[in-house]
Each structure stands twice: as C-alpha cells, then as structure tokens.
C-alpha cells in the first residue's frame, strides 16, 4: 500500500488559490526532493549527479525563515568568538533568508568534501521597485562575509585564511514574472578578464552565484524545453488542485510523492478539508465524495480506503455503503 510523502501531503493540503503565498511557497520549496531538482539545474557542481545523490548531500535540516540576512546576525550562534544579539531582541525590521541550507559534495583531487552554502528565495514580483539581481548579489555577499569566524579566519597564524571561504549560491524563484521574462533562468557570477597581458595562473575566485528563475502560470509550460521551468510552473499553478499536482509531478517529473508502507494510512484526509474551507465543496456528501476520489488515487483496496476515510473526524461515523458509492463512481471510465 502507498501513502504520500511529506511533500505529497503538503501539496494535497495547500489551497490552490493560496499556493503562491509567502510561507506556503517556502514550506513547499524546502522539501529536499524538490531542492535536489532545482540544484541539479542551477548548481554547476550538481550537474552530473542524479537526484537521489544530490538529496543525500543536503546536510542537516533545511532552515526556513530562521537565518537573519542582517549584518552581524547571519552567523549568530555559529561564530568562534560569539556575538551579542541583545540589541535585536524585538526583531523589528530584520530580514531573514527564506530558505538556507548546505550541500556537502564528494571532493575531487583528493579533497575530503566540497561545502556549498545555498539560499533559496521565493518572490512573486520580478520588478519590486529595484533591480532584483542586486538584492540576490547582496545576499551572496552576506553569506560570504558571515563565514568569517565560522568557515575562515584572518588570523596571522592561519596559513589558509581566505582560502577556506565556501562558495555560495543565492537562487531566486519569481512565480509571477512578466511574459517578457517568463521561461528563463539568469545567472550572475564572477568572471576573470585581463585588462592587459595575460598569465597562466589559476587562482580561486568563483565564490558566488546569483540565479533568478522566472516562471508564470500564463506561460504554457509545454512550450518550454527546460524541465525545471515546466515542473515549477505546474507546481505553482493556481488552476491545478493538489491531487492533480501530485499525479502530474509523479508521472511527468518522477518526483517521489508516495511511498510503500505496511501500516494503516492516517494522514490522507487533508484534501477534502482544504476544499471545503475554500468553499468549493459544500456539504458533507460532497466533501465525502471529494475525499474518496482523492484517496482512490493512492489506495486501491476498499477496506484500507475506508479506514483512511473514518480517521477524518468529520466522516468517522460514515457507513461503508456511503463510501462504497463514491468508491465505485471513481472506478468508472
């Protein structure tokens, strides 16, 4: 028997009309299987890796709205020399990274590992009154400067010093981009050019990348040759409900949104509740119909489906005959 993964449950529970709201977007993007697909496309170090390996390299918890952007606070609690945050206790006017995480990748040329620091931001407007690339580059700079005292030092007895700076990525997803920018991915990075002469030195300088992904539900994702653009457009399309999104992401993009379990299904009852709260489904009968049809996508056995239905307190006393009526209807072509 199959049950939904955490990401699958989040998509089923999300109100389609509110899926682009700030915290909803953040919480959905923070799931590691989804992050792995984004990283494979835009993080150069991940290009030759498969999704499972990338996901395994995402280190620890993915932090959502917990790390400060503001100077002096990004590395609070991590610094070697400590940091006084007393002046910021009221948290007024402070920005936080939407999502911040680390990638610990297999090393090359004998190195133990490669550590990348990655920030992912969700943004509705692609023209918020300033040039978005400047903000993305600023976030990169904050993630670099915050490494002092954590990843590297400038101490005179430190033989490496700046050599321990870790590369950073700030990835921005604009979900309501203008059509002139939709279906595109931009990258801003550091390039080396000679003003005069040349040499064969190969210094390390590639330490920041700002990336902006532009999508729009008004843009037909089927016209895009980029799988990430298509997937994200479908994911945040307000016209598609949770059950349809789960099916589409599974079948077209091979996202693992269900898993095999040996215990009873207990958490698949959010879809009907979300639809009722939205006002699309009115009344117990219609709610039961929506619930049975959504569960039928994942549970073929009637008895197991019935157990899942009655775990919802609204339908805990519903009869098997009532459930069977909608169960049989869902079998019709």
C-alpha positions in Angstrom: 0.0 0.0 0.0 1.2 3.5 -0.7 1.0 6.7 1.3 2.0 10.3 0.5 5.5 11.6 1.3 5.8 14.9 3.3 5.9 16.8 0.0 2.9 15.0 -1.3 0.9 15.8 1.8 1.9 19.5 1.6 0.7 19.7 -2.0 -2.6 18.0 -1.1 -3.1 20.3 1.8 -2.2 23.5 0.1 -5.2 25.6 -1.1 -4.6 26.1 -4.8 -5.6 29.8 -4.5 -3.0 30.3 -1.8 -0.1 28.2 -3.1 1.8 31.4 -4.1 1.6 32.9 -0.6 4.9 33.5 1.1 5.0 30.8 3.8 3.3 28.2 1.5 5.9 28.7 -1.2 8.7 28.5 1.3 7.4 25.4 3.0 6.9 23.5 -0.3 10.3 24.5 -1.7 12.1 23.4 1.5 11.5 19.7 0.8 14.7 18.0 -0.2 13.4 16.1 -3.3 12.3 19.4 -4.8 15.5 21.2 -3.8 17.5 18.4 -5.5 15.9 19.1 -8.8 16.5 22.8 -8.5 20.1 22.3 -7.5 20.8 19.9 -10.4 19.7 22.5 -12.9 21.4 25.6 -11.5 24.3 24.5 -9.2 27.2 23.6 -11.5 28.7 21.2 -9.1 25.5 19.1 -9.2 25.0 18.9 -13.0 26.5 15.3 -13.3 24.8 13.9 -10.2 21.4 12.1 -10.0 18.6 13.5 -7.9 19.0 10.9 -5.1 22.7 11.6 -4.7 22.1 15.4 -4.5 19.3 14.9 -2.0 21.7 12.8 0.2 24.2 15.6 0.1 21.8 18.2 1.5 23.2 18.5 5.0 21.1 18.6 8.1 17.8 20.5 8.4 16.7 22.9 5.7 16.2 26.2 7.6 13.0 28.2 6.6 12.9 31.8 7.7 15.3 31.2 10.6 18.6 32.7 9.5 19.0 36.5 9.5 20.2 38.4 6.5 21.2 41.5 8.5 24.8 42.3 9.2 26.2 40.7 12.3 23.3 38.3 12.8 23.6 35.8 9.9 26.2 33.8 11.8 24.8 34.4 15.3 25.4 31.3 17.4 28.0 29.9 14.9 30.9 32.4 15.3 34.0 31.2 17.0 34.2 34.4 19.0 30.5 34.6 19.8 28.1 37.5 19.1 25.9 39.8 21.2 22.4 40.0 19.7 20.8 41.8 22.6 20.1 44.9 20.6 17.9 42.9 18.1 15.6 41.0 20.5 12.5 42.7 19.2 13.4 41.5 15.6 11.8 44.6 14.1 12.9 45.5 10.6 15.1 42.4 10.3 15.2 40.3 7.1 15.6 36.5 7.1 16.7 34.2 4.3 13.6 32.3 3.1 15.5 29.0 2.9 19.1 28.3 3.7 20.9 25.0 3.6 24.3 23.4 2.9 25.5 20.9 0.3 28.4 18.6 1.3 29.5 17.1 -2.0 32.2 14.4 -2.7 35.6 16.1 -3.1 37.8 16.0 -6.1 41.5 15.6 -6.5 41.9 14.0 -3.1 39.9 16.7 -1.1 37.6 15.4 1.6 34.5 17.2 0.5 33.2 20.4 -1.1 30.8 22.5 1.0 28.4 24.9 -0.6 26.1 27.4 1.2 22.8 27.9 -0.6 20.0 30.3 -0.2 16.6 30.0 -2.0 14.2 32.9 -2.1 10.6 32.9 -3.4 9.4 36.2 -4.9 6.1 37.0 -6.6 7.1 40.3 -8.3 10.0 40.2 -10.6 10.2 44.1 -10.6 9.6 45.0 -7.0 10.9 48.6 -7.4 14.6 47.8 -7.6 16.8 45.5 -9.7 16.3 42.0 -8.2 19.9 40.9 -9.3 21.3 43.5 -6.9 19.4 42.0 -4.0 20.5 38.5 -4.9 24.1 39.6 -5.1 23.8 41.3 -1.8 22.5 38.1 -0.2 25.6 36.3 -1.7 27.8 38.9 -0.1 26.2 38.5 3.2 26.6 34.7 3.1 30.3 35.2 2.3 31.0 37.8 5.0 29.1 35.8 7.6 31.6 33.0 7.1 34.4 35.0 8.9 34.9 33.3 12.2 32.9 30.3 11.1 34.5 28.9 8.0 37.6 31.0 7.7 39.7 33.4 9.8 42.1 36.2 9.1 44.4 35.3 12.0 48.1 35.7 11.3 48.8 32.1 12.4 46.2 30.7 9.9 48.1 29.5 6.8 44.9 29.3 4.7 42.9 32.3 5.8 40.6 33.3 2.9 41.2 30.0 1.1 38.6 28.5 3.4 35.8 30.7 2.1 32.9 28.4 0.9 31.2 29.1 -2.4 27.6 30.5 -2.1 24.5 30.4 -4.2 21.5 32.7 -3.9 18.7 31.3 -6.0 15.5 33.4 -6.6 12.3 32.0 -7.9 9.9 34.6 -9.4 6.5 32.9 -9.6 4.6 35.7 -11.4 7.1 37.0 -13.9 6.1 39.2 -16.8 5.8 37.3 -20.1 9.0 39.0 -21.4 11.0 37.3 -18.7 8.9 34.1 -18.1 10.5 30.8 -19.1 14.1 31.9 -18.4 16.9 31.4 -15.9 19.6 34.1 -15.4 22.9 33.7 -13.6 25.2 36.4 -12.3 28.7 35.2 -11.4 32.4 36.4 -11.3 34.4 36.2 -14.4 38.1 36.8 -14.9 39.3 39.2 -17.7 42.7 40.7 -18.5 42.8 44.4 -19.0 46.3 44.0 -20.3 48.6 41.0 -20.9 47.9 37.5 -19.6 49.3 34.7 -17.4 48.6 31.1 -16.7 47.8 31.4 -13.0 44.6 29.7 -11.9 43.6 31.4 -8.7 40.3 30.5 -7.0 37.7 33.3 -7.3 34.5 31.5 -8.2 32.8 32.0 -4.8 29.4 33.5 -5.6 26.5 32.9 -8.0 23.2 34.7 -8.0 20.5 32.9 -10.0 17.0 34.0 -10.9 14.3 31.6 -12.2 11.3 33.3 -13.9 8.0 31.4 -14.3 4.4 32.4 -14.9 1.2 30.4 -14.9 0.2 32.5 -18.0 3.1 30.8 -19.8 2.3 27.4 -21.3 4.9 25.1 -19.7 4.6 22.6 -22.5 6.3 25.2 -24.8 9.5 25.2 -22.6 12.4 22.8 -23.3 13.5 23.2 -19.7 12.2 20.5 -17.4 12.7 22.6 -14.2 10.7 25.5 -15.7 7.9 23.2 -16.7 7.9 21.5 -13.3 7.9 24.7 -11.2 5.2 26.2 -13.5 2.9 23.2 -12.9 3.8 23.1 -9.2 2.7 26.7 -8.5 -0.2 26.8 -11.0 -3.2 28.0 -9.0 -5.6 26.4 -11.5 -4.5 22.8 -10.6 -5.6 21.2 -7.3 -3.4 19.2 -5.0 -4.4 15.7 -6.2 -3.8 16.6 -9.9 -0.4 18.2 -9.0 0.7 15.1 -7.1 -0.2 12.9 -10.1 1.4 15.2 -12.6 4.6 15.6 -10.6 4.8 11.8 -10.2 4.1 10.8 -13.7 5.8 13.6 -15.7 8.7 14.6 -13.5 9.3 11.4 -11.5 9.1 13.1 -8.1 8.7 10.6 -5.3 5.5 11.8 -3.7 4.3 8.4 -2.5 6.0 5.6 -0.6 5.2 2.0 0.2 4.1 1.4 3.8 3.0 -1.6 5.8 0.8 0.3 8.3 -2.6 1.9 8.0 -3.0 5.2 6.1 -3.6 8.0 8.6 -2.8 11.4 7.0 -4.5 11.4 3.6 -7.6 13.4 4.7 -6.5 16.9 4.1 -7.7 17.3 0.5 -11.4 17.4 1.2 -10.9 19.6 4.3 -8.9 22.1 2.3 -11.5 22.1 -0.5 -14.4 22.6 2.0 -12.6 25.5 3.7 -12.1 27.1 0.3 -15.8 27.0 -0.3 -15.5 24.9 -3.5 -17.2 21.8 -1.8 -20.2 22.5 0.3 -21.9 19.9 2.5 -20.9 16.5 4.0 -21.9 14.4 0.9 -19.8 16.5 -1.5 -16.9 16.6 0.9 -17.0 12.8 1.3 -17.1 12.4 -2.5 -14.0 14.6 -2.9 -12.2 12.8 -0.2 -12.9 9.3 -1.5 -11.9 10.3 -5.1 -8.7 11.8 -3.9 -7.8 8.8 -1.7 -8.7 6.4 -4.5 -5.7 7.8 -6.5 -3.4 6.2 -3.9 -5.3 3.4 -2.3 -6.8 0.6 -4.4 -8.1 -1.6 -1.6 -11.6 -0.6 -0.4 -11.1 -1.6 3.2 -7.9 0.3 3.6 -9.5 3.3 1.9 -12.5 3.1 4.3 -10.1 3.1 7.3 -8.4 6.2 6.0 -11.8 8.0 5.5 -13.1 7.4 9.0 -9.8 8.7 10.5 -11.1 12.1 9.5 -13.3 13.2 12.4 -15.9 14.7 10.0 -16.5 11.3 8.5 -15.7 9.0 11.4 -19.3 7.6 11.5 -19.9 7.3 7.8 -21.0 3.9 6.6 -19.2 1.6 4.3 -22.1 1.7 1.9 -21.8 5.5 1.6 -18.1 5.3 0.9 -18.6 2.4 -1.5 -21.0 4.5 -3.6 -18.3 7.1 -4.3 -15.6 4.4 -4.5 -17.5 2.7 -7.3 -18.1 6.0 -9.1 -14.3 6.7 -9.1 -13.8 3.4 -11.0 -16.0 4.5 -13.9 -14.1 5.5 -17.0 
